[in-house]
Amino acid sequence: MFHIFCALPCEAEPLIQHFKLTELKQFELFRIYQSKDKHISLTITGVGKINAASAICYHHACINTHPADGWLNIGVAGHKNIPVGEVRLINKITDHQNGACWYPQILFDSAVGSEALITLNKPSENYQDSLFDMEASAFYQMAIRLGTAELIHVLKVISDNADQSTSTVNAANVKKMIAAQTTTINKLILALKPFSDELANTLSEPEHYQDIIGQWHCTQSERIKLCQLLRRWSVRCSDQDLIQTLAKLKTAKQIINTLYEKINNSEFVIHD
Amino acid sequence: MISMIYIEEEITDHPRTRSLLKRFPEATQISCERYGEVFNRKSQNFRLQKKKPALILAKKHKGLVLPTPKQYGIGAEHNYYFSHMLNCLYDCRYCFLQGMFQSAHYVLFVNYEDFIEDMQSMLSRHEKETVHFFSGYDCDSLALDPVTNFTAEFLPFFTKNPQALLELRSKSTQIRSLIKQEPIQNCVIAFSFTPDKIARALEHKAPSIEKRISAIIELQNAGWKIGLRFDPLIYTKNYAEEYTTLFNSVFSKLDADLIHSVSLGGFRLPKDYFRKLEKLYPEERLFSSPLEEEDNSISYPANIRNEMLEFCKDIILQHIANEKFFPCHEMI
């Protein structure tokens, strides 16, 4: 799943339309939208760091996110001389208030260039070589607690610069600027998906794990041991019928001992 | 090859930084205060990062040259190791670096001069005694040599100091810089080996066994001293047959008289690293090997370990003299 966060309704609207998202009315604190297949969700955070951090926590609690999910902060930002309408990924986020830095890990090939960004507490027209916004540091700081640095990204469309200041920015042209980048945003999600899928695979439970813990009572430590043994079973005993092997056993302890014994008595070959 | 380079602010103007950046004009440059901000952060995934590692240029401040663990060595009383780099171009599934580091990015410490100064002070501490320096614990010594210029910059120190010996541990065939220069007698190029089928299964992106042997032949012909490191020994059902094939292949092609040393070591990992690796690669066969925990370490049970070590030792000693053989610490 991919979770998108926009500060403003005008940033979110083109994405809501593009991904055909519908509002989840049961959640009232922030407006949350989701696609029918639940693959993409979006929350409108409001402006500023406190709003951004709160919205991520709320979204996480409402949507039931997974550690292998992708997290995207999409919106507009200012820059000294990048032309208005151009898009950039962010490779370094600095919180202006305390100087703390984060480094989103861009592991995919992208036609979009990357830049550093500074998150400010107030809007500023004192443009620099870094982009300016008001949410990214809080977004990243919170999202990194829930996901992994390779799948948390900030993508900003330049809305103002030294030649075209913030006074030229309004909801209508923000909508247009974001709408013009929906293909780029789609490509970003497609580029991240293989990483997310691979991570989800490594985090998935081994085959038959749920069947076993549903049928036999297992303590927490037995569950951990069971996971390890089932993974080894799939490598070393894949030609044997697991369910039949365990069918007559009465306790989790017996299951663990049986798996352990069967695995240890199997031949081990490290290559095909 | 490298598309992102993080640069510590302190070494932005270091001549080695400037020359490295010229090699990658297309790479995005990102400044950072200290490399740990990128490299040591939690919530990073080593497996994902290994697909496209970035380069981090940094300065090593402390612990540049450190004593090796007591059990490791190839005959000297004073043994030290140093790492001008962290992480490796290759992706060997048994490697402890995957468990030790949060990030798969390559860290290159550009202040070679400080490493050399520290090595000089270690030599002064052990005046007139032989001191061995090991490179290749936290990286492959040669794999990125064309980029880092490591051998060209460090070898002159050893030419000037014959009481010091350098071991360059590697699986790489990047030997051009060594071949170009006159060999020095106090440098050992030590290649690690596992049998071909095991190498294919576990040593991803590393040169084939055949290519490693060819590189050794070239180095021997040029007069360089060679070390052979059968470490880690990896267990599989037909290990005896596979290691016999490997030893026959290596010793039939190399001049055994010109081999400086041979060492052996069973597969073992600190428990915490092993658990992390298991989570990163749950589908990996290696981690389903017959292994057990002992003293906070994961290794083969004593019967397997000793049987393999004895078997390999017997064959190795048919090819080389006993004084060149350095069995590992866990051998009973």
Boltz contact constraints between the chains, C-beta under 6 A:
constraints:
  - contact:
      token1: [A, 91]
      token2: [B, 30]
      max_distance: 6.0
  - contact:
      token1: [A, 92]
      token2: [B, 30]
      max_distance: 6.0
  - contact:
      token1: [A, 101]
      token2: [B, 37]
      max_distance: 6.0
  - contact:
      token1: [A, 103]
      token2: [B, 38]
      max_distance: 6.0
  - contact:
      token1: [A, 107]
      token2: [B, 51]
      max_distance: 6.0
  - contact:
      token1: [A, 107]
      token2: [B, 52]
      max_distance: 6.0
  - contact:
      token1: [A, 114]
      token2: [B, 28]
      max_distance: 6.0
  - contact:
      token1: [A, 144]
      token2: [B, 43]
      max_distance: 6.0
  - contact:
      token1: [A, 148]
      token2: [B, 43]
      max_distance: 6.0
  - contact:
      token1: [A, 148]
      token2: [B, 45]
      max_distance: 6.0
  - contact:
      token1: [A, 149]
      token2: [B, 43]
      max_distance: 6.0
  - contact:
      token1: [A, 149]
      token2: [B, 44]
      max_distance: 6.0
  - contact:
      token1: [A, 150]
      token2: [B, 45]
      max_distance: 6.0
  - contact:
      token1: [A, 150]
      token2: [B, 48]
      max_distance: 6.0
  - contact:
      token1: [A, 195]
      token2: [B, 48]
      max_distance: 6.0
  - contact:
      token1: [A, 202]
      token2: [B, 282]
      max_distance: 6.0
  - contact:
      token1: [A, 231]
      token2: [B, 282]
      max_distance: 6.0
  - contact:
      token1: [A, 232]
      token2: [B, 288]
      max_distance: 6.0
  - contact:
      token1: [A, 235]
      token2: [B, 285]
      max_distance: 6.0
  - contact:
      token1: [A, 235]
      token2: [B, 288]
      max_distance: 6.0
  - contact:
      token1: [A, 236]
      token2: [B, 288]
      max_distance: 6.0
  - contact:
      token1: [A, 267]
      token2: [B, 237]
      max_distance: 6.0
  - contact:
      token1: [A, 268]
      token2: [B, 237]
      max_distance: 6.0
  - contact:
      token1: [A, 268]
      token2: [B, 289]
      max_distance: 6.0
  - contact:
      token1: [A, 268]
      token2: [B, 290]
      max_distance: 6.0
  - contact:
      token1: [A, 269]
      token2: [B, 236]
      max_distance: 6.0
  - contact:
      token1: [A, 269]
      token2: [B, 237]
      max_distance: 6.0
  - contact:
      token1: [A, 270]
      token2: [B, 198]
      max_distance: 6.0
  - contact:
      token1: [A, 270]
      token2: [B, 201]
      max_distance: 6.0
  - contact:
      token1: [A, 270]
      token2: [B, 236]
      max_distance: 6.0
  - contact:
      token1: [A, 270]
      token2: [B, 285]
      max_distance: 6.0
  - contact:
      token1: [A, 271]
      token2: [B, 197]
      max_distance: 6.0
  - contact:
      token1: [A, 271]
      token2: [B, 201]
      max_distance: 6.0
